[in-house]
Amino acid sequence: MSEAQASVSDQLKQEPQRLVLRGALTMQNVGAIYRSVKPFIAGAQITIDASAVTKADSSGLALLTALIRKARENKTMVTLAPLPTGLSSITEIYGLKDILSACE
Protein backbone atom coordinates (compact mmCIF):
# COMPACT_ATOMS: atom_id res chain seq x y z
CA MET A 1 0.00 0.00 0.00
CA SER A 2 1.44 3.39 -0.94
CA GLU A 3 1.53 6.25 1.54
CA ALA A 4 -1.19 8.02 -0.45
CA GLN A 5 -3.43 4.96 -0.06
CA ALA A 6 -2.83 4.49 3.66
CA SER A 7 -5.92 5.39 5.61
CA VAL A 8 -5.82 8.14 8.17
CA SER A 9 -6.92 5.64 10.82
CA ASP A 10 -3.68 3.71 10.15
CA GLN A 11 -1.62 6.85 10.69
CA LEU A 12 -3.44 8.63 13.48
CA LYS A 13 -4.59 7.47 16.87
CA GLN A 14 -6.05 10.07 19.16
CA GLU A 15 -6.74 9.52 22.83
CA PRO A 16 -7.61 12.16 25.44
CA GLN A 17 -3.97 12.58 26.53
CA ARG A 18 -2.01 11.21 23.58
CA LEU A 19 -1.92 11.77 19.84
CA VAL A 20 0.07 9.11 17.98
CA LEU A 21 1.29 9.62 14.41
CA ARG A 22 2.58 6.62 12.41
CA GLY A 23 3.92 5.82 8.98
CA ALA A 24 4.70 8.46 6.37
CA LEU A 25 3.98 12.14 6.92
CA THR A 26 4.27 13.71 3.50
CA MET A 27 2.53 16.22 1.30
CA GLN A 28 0.21 13.47 0.05
CA ASN A 29 -1.40 12.83 3.43
CA VAL A 30 -0.77 15.49 6.07
CA GLY A 31 -3.83 17.55 5.11
CA ALA A 32 -6.15 14.60 5.68
CA ILE A 33 -4.41 13.76 8.95
CA TYR A 34 -4.67 17.35 10.21
CA ARG A 35 -8.38 17.54 9.34
CA SER A 36 -8.98 14.28 11.21
CA VAL A 37 -7.57 15.50 14.52
CA LYS A 38 -10.37 16.20 16.97
CA PRO A 39 -10.22 19.41 19.02
CA PHE A 40 -7.90 19.25 21.99
CA ILE A 41 -9.40 19.50 25.46
CA ALA A 42 -8.85 22.94 26.98
CA GLY A 43 -6.75 22.85 30.13
CA ALA A 44 -5.63 19.27 29.52
CA GLN A 45 -2.16 17.98 28.73
CA ILE A 46 -1.45 16.03 25.56
CA THR A 47 1.60 14.20 24.29
CA ILE A 48 2.17 14.21 20.56
CA ASP A 49 4.03 11.01 19.72
CA ALA A 50 5.61 10.79 16.27
CA SER A 51 8.14 8.13 17.23
CA ALA A 52 6.54 5.64 14.80
CA VAL A 53 6.87 7.95 11.79
CA THR A 54 8.83 6.09 9.13
CA LYS A 55 9.14 8.83 6.52
CA ALA A 56 8.63 12.58 6.62
CA ASP A 57 9.20 15.62 4.48
CA SER A 58 8.78 19.28 5.32
CA SER A 59 5.00 18.76 5.26
CA GLY A 60 5.34 16.33 8.16
CA LEU A 61 7.25 18.96 10.09
CA ALA A 62 4.58 21.53 9.22
CA LEU A 63 1.95 19.12 10.54
CA LEU A 64 3.75 18.79 13.87
CA THR A 65 4.09 22.54 14.31
CA ALA A 66 0.44 23.08 13.31
CA LEU A 67 -0.71 20.49 15.87
CA ILE A 68 1.36 22.12 18.59
CA ARG A 69 -0.04 25.54 17.67
CA LYS A 70 -3.61 24.15 17.56
CA ALA A 71 -3.20 22.66 21.04
CA ARG A 72 -1.69 25.82 22.51
CA GLU A 73 -4.44 27.99 21.01
CA ASN A 74 -6.92 25.77 22.87
CA LYS A 75 -4.94 26.19 26.12
CA THR A 76 -3.82 22.55 26.01
CA MET A 77 -0.35 21.84 27.39
CA VAL A 78 1.79 19.97 24.84
CA THR A 79 4.59 17.49 25.30
CA LEU A 80 6.38 16.12 22.26
CA ALA A 81 7.70 12.57 22.50
CA PRO A 82 11.23 12.10 21.11
CA LEU A 83 11.22 12.29 17.32
CA PRO A 84 12.62 9.59 15.06
CA THR A 85 16.00 10.40 13.53
CA GLY A 86 14.67 11.38 10.09
CA LEU A 87 12.18 13.86 11.46
CA SER A 88 14.65 15.18 14.01
CA SER A 89 17.10 15.89 11.18
CA ILE A 90 14.50 17.96 9.34
CA THR A 91 13.92 20.08 12.44
CA GLU A 92 17.60 21.00 12.43
CA ILE A 93 17.59 21.91 8.74
CA TYR A 94 14.59 24.23 9.20
CA GLY A 95 15.92 25.73 12.42
CA LEU A 96 13.03 24.40 14.51
CA LYS A 97 14.97 22.07 16.77
CA ASP A 98 15.03 24.53 19.68
CA ILE A 99 11.35 25.40 19.29
CA LEU A 100 10.20 21.79 19.19
CA SER A 101 12.58 20.71 21.94
CA ALA A 102 10.78 23.17 24.24
CA CYS A 103 7.86 20.72 24.08
CA GLU A 104 9.96 17.66 24.99
C-alpha positions in Angstrom: 0.0 0.0 0.0 1.4 3.4 -0.9 1.5 6.3 1.5 -1.2 8.0 -0.4 -3.4 5.0 -0.1 -2.8 4.5 3.7 -5.9 5.4 5.6 -5.8 8.1 8.2 -6.9 5.6 10.8 -3.7 3.7 10.2 -1.6 6.8 10.7 -3.4 8.6 13.5 -4.6 7.5 16.9 -6.0 10.1 19.2 -6.7 9.5 22.8 -7.6 12.2 25.4 -4.0 12.6 26.5 -2.0 11.2 23.6 -1.9 11.8 19.8 0.1 9.1 18.0 1.3 9.6 14.4 2.6 6.6 12.4 3.9 5.8 9.0 4.7 8.5 6.4 4.0 12.1 6.9 4.3 13.7 3.5 2.5 16.2 1.3 0.2 13.5 0.0 -1.4 12.8 3.4 -0.8 15.5 6.1 -3.8 17.5 5.1 -6.1 14.6 5.7 -4.4 13.8 8.9 -4.7 17.3 10.2 -8.4 17.5 9.3 -9.0 14.3 11.2 -7.6 15.5 14.5 -10.4 16.2 17.0 -10.2 19.4 19.0 -7.9 19.3 22.0 -9.4 19.5 25.5 -8.8 22.9 27.0 -6.8 22.8 30.1 -5.6 19.3 29.5 -2.2 18.0 28.7 -1.5 16.0 25.6 1.6 14.2 24.3 2.2 14.2 20.6 4.0 11.0 19.7 5.6 10.8 16.3 8.1 8.1 17.2 6.5 5.6 14.8 6.9 8.0 11.8 8.8 6.1 9.1 9.1 8.8 6.5 8.6 12.6 6.6 9.2 15.6 4.5 8.8 19.3 5.3 5.0 18.8 5.3 5.3 16.3 8.2 7.2 19.0 10.1 4.6 21.5 9.2 1.9 19.1 10.5 3.7 18.8 13.9 4.1 22.5 14.3 0.4 23.1 13.3 -0.7 20.5 15.9 1.4 22.1 18.6 0.0 25.5 17.7 -3.6 24.2 17.6 -3.2 22.7 21.0 -1.7 25.8 22.5 -4.4 28.0 21.0 -6.9 25.8 22.9 -4.9 26.2 26.1 -3.8 22.6 26.0 -0.3 21.8 27.4 1.8 20.0 24.8 4.6 17.5 25.3 6.4 16.1 22.3 7.7 12.6 22.5 11.2 12.1 21.1 11.2 12.3 17.3 12.6 9.6 15.1 16.0 10.4 13.5 14.7 11.4 10.1 12.2 13.9 11.5 14.6 15.2 14.0 17.1 15.9 11.2 14.5 18.0 9.3 13.9 20.1 12.4 17.6 21.0 12.4 17.6 21.9 8.7 14.6 24.2 9.2 15.9 25.7 12.4 13.0 24.4 14.5 15.0 22.1 16.8 15.0 24.5 19.7 11.3 25.4 19.3 10.2 21.8 19.2 12.6 20.7 21.9 10.8 23.2 24.2 7.9 20.7 24.1 10.0 17.7 25.0 
